Structures are given as structure tokens and as C-alpha cells.
Amino acid sequence: MTQGRLIGVGVGPGDPELLTVAAISAIQTADIVVTDSKALIDLVTNPPVDKLQARLVTSLEDLGVGPDGTPEQRAAAAVSH
């Protein structure tokens, strides 16, 4: 089994376009990007995150985990792809 790593990037309650340099770098170089909601997919697939290399961009909603999902459910869904 190949081992990977999971990096969590939070946008918090503020302006989602105000990502840190580290967050943008993590998103740009990720193989897979999983957002909390479908609404955040536009933030990832459009500027300010250019040069996106991900082979899959999806949301937890698309993976069957709703906003009330436990942290364990969210992590399991994110790493299952």
C-alpha cells in the first residue's frame, strides 16, 4: 500500500479568498482536493489557486458526507479516493 499524507486547509469564517501562501501551495501540489462543500470547489478550481495539479477535485457532499458528519467520517471519505 502506498502511503500518502492529508493536509487540512481551513478558510474559517472570514473571506474564503484570503488563503495563506502555505494553503495555496498545498492545494496547488495536491493529487486530490476535497472541499467541505460544493460551493468551495469554485475557489479551488479558479484563481487565486492557479497551476492546480490535482487529478480529482470534489466535495465531501459528493462523497456522501454531509455537514453533520463526524471528523472520522470526513477523514475516511477524504482518504478513500
Sequence and secondary structure as in RCSB ss.txt:
>XXXX:A:sequence
MTQGRLIGVGVGPGDPELLTVAAISAIQTADIVVTDSKALIDLVTNPPVDKLQARLVTSLEDLGVGPDGTPEQRA
AAAVSH
>XXXX:A:secstr
           TTS TT   HHHHHHHHT SEEEESSGGGHHHHHSTTS S   SEEEETTTTT  TT  HHHHH
HHHHT 
